[in-house]
């Protein structure tokens, strides 16, 4: 698989869903990938990337941003409150606002810093104990709380359980977003992004299908 292959599949999925290709942003998930693989995709012209860890993203993307114009990096992994300031200063969007404490920290820092990246609120659609995010039943209240803090909430994010049909979770996330007047949906990964596009995804997070399998060793 390659970036061009994924672009072709994204375009096809958008066409089949009756959607404009420009309505879906492809986040190339570069976490743990070797620098040479990332640079190859940069050289192809792609400019939107996703990282899981604040420090790894800083180390990797600070030099790349000096070398390539127009690069945008989104945080798609969990964020500890004590790293929120660094994350807010570095990333263009944070997809993993998953608890009121973090939302309050971000609101306080936004006042201090004078800026705030776009935010996506993480919903634990599978209600899994080991996974971050607010429960679906708490999502409306959490959205209202973040709006009361004057945070730039652009949409919702979810990571479906690995052993369940992802489209059910994508549909649930879309339903929650719609009733709260949110248009952003960060959902869909290498194995299921076509289903996510069909159900309204505006941001899909694709890693291994673009860069190759990760080596965590």
N, C-alpha and C positions, 0 to 999 in steps of 0.2 A: 504494500500500500504506500501511497505518497500523498503529498499535499494536493497535487492535481487530481488524483483519484477521489480524494475526499471532497474537493471543490465540486467535482462533477456529480457526486452523489448528493451533496447538499442542494445543488441547483435542481436536480431531478426531483428530490423530495419536496422542495418548495413548489415546483411546477405542479406536481401531483396533488398538493394540498391547496392549490390555487392562491399561493402566496408569492409575494415579491421576494426575490433573492436578497435584496438589500435589507429586508426586515430581519434577517437572521445573521447574527455575528458569530463567526467561527473563532473560538478561543483555542489556540494551539497550546496544549498543556505540556510545558517544557520541564516540569519538575523531574529531577534526578537524571535527566538526559545529558549525555556528553555535550560539551560546548560546540564541538564540530558539527553535530547533528542540528543543533539549534541554529548555528550560523548558516548552514546550508539552506534551512527554511527561510531565514532572514534574507538570504541572497535571492531567493525566489520571489521576494517582495511581500511576504506576509508580515503583518505588523501588530497583531493582537495575540498576547500570550497569557497563560495562566500559571501561577506558581502556588505551592502549598505552604512554603515556609518563608517567613519574613527575611531572615538572614541570608538564606540561599538565594533568594530573589535579588537582594541588594548586591551580593557578591557577583552574581551572574550578569545582571542587567545594567548596572552602573556603567561598565565599559561599553556594552553593546549600545546603550542609548547615546553615547558619545559618537559611536561609529555609524549608527543608522538613524535617519530622521523618521519621526512619526511613530515610534514604538510606543505601544500602550501595554501595561502589565496589570493584570487583575489578580487579587488574592482570592484563591478558591478553597484554601484549606482553613483549618480552625485558627482562631486568633485569640491569644491570651491578652487579657486586659493590660498587662504590663508592657506589651509590645504594640499597643494600639497607636501611640504617638508616631512611632517609626513607620508603621504600616500606613497611617493616614498621610504622612508626608511623602511616601514613596509610590503607593499604588494609585491607579486611576479609578479603581472600583474594588469593593470588598464584597464578596458573595456569601460570606459566612457569619453574618450578624445573627447570633443564635440564642441570645439571652438578654434579659433586661439590664443586668449589670454592665454588660459590654456596650449596650446602646447608650446607657447613661454616661459611661466613660467617653465614648465617641462624641457625644453631644458637648460634654465639658471641654474636651480637647479641640473640637471644632471652633468653639468660642475663642480659645487661646490662640490657635494657629491661624484662624481666619479663613479656613477652607475645609472642605470635607469631600472625600471621594464619593462617587455614586455607591449606594448601598443596596444590597439584596438581603432579605431576611430568610434565614434557613428554616425550613419546616421539615420536621421529622415525620414524613408521610407514612412511614412504616411503623411508627411508634416503637422503634428499636431501642433497647436499653443502652446499647454501646454507641449509639449514634447521636451526634449533636443536633440541635434544632428544637424549636418549640413544637409541641403537639398540635395536630390540626385543630383540635377544639380550643386551643389557646391562641391560634394565629390571628384572629380578628382583633383580639385585645392587644396583642403585641404590636400589630401594625398601627393601631390607634395610639398606643403609647409612644412609638417611635415618631409618629407624625406630631404628637404633642410636644416632643422635644425638638421639633423643627428640623428633623434629619431628612436628607435627600433620598428617600426610599424610592428606588426605581422599580423594584419588583421582588419576586420570591425565588428561592432556590431549593432544590431537593436532590437527594441521592437515594434512589429506590433500593429496597432490599435486593440482594443478589439472587434470591431464590423465588422472587415474585414477578409477575408480569409488569414490566415498567410502565406500560401505557396507563394502567389503573392509577398509578401514582402521579403521572404527568397530568391526567385528567383532573385528579383531586387538587393538585397545585393550581391548575388553570382556573378551577372553580373558585378557589379561595381568592385568587388574584382578581378575578372578574367582579366578585361581589364587593371587593374593597377598592375598585377603581384603579387597579395597578395593571400596567401593560407589560412589564418586564418579566420574563420567565427564563431563569437559568436552569436548564435541565437537558439531559441527554448527553451520553458519552460515546466512546468509540463503538460500542456494541448496540446502541439503541437510539442514536441521534435522529434517524429517519422517523421513528415513532414520535419522538419529542417534537420534531418540526410539524408533523401532522396535527399535533395537539397544541400548537401555538408557541413553541419555544422561540425566544428571541436571542438567546445566547446558548450555544452548545459547546461542551468542553471535550475536546478530542485530543488525545495524547498519543498512545501507542500506535494508532492507525496512521498517524502522520510521521512520527519519529522512529517507530520500531519499538519492540518490547523493552521495558526498563530493566536495568540490571541493578538490583538493590544490594548486591554484594559489595 
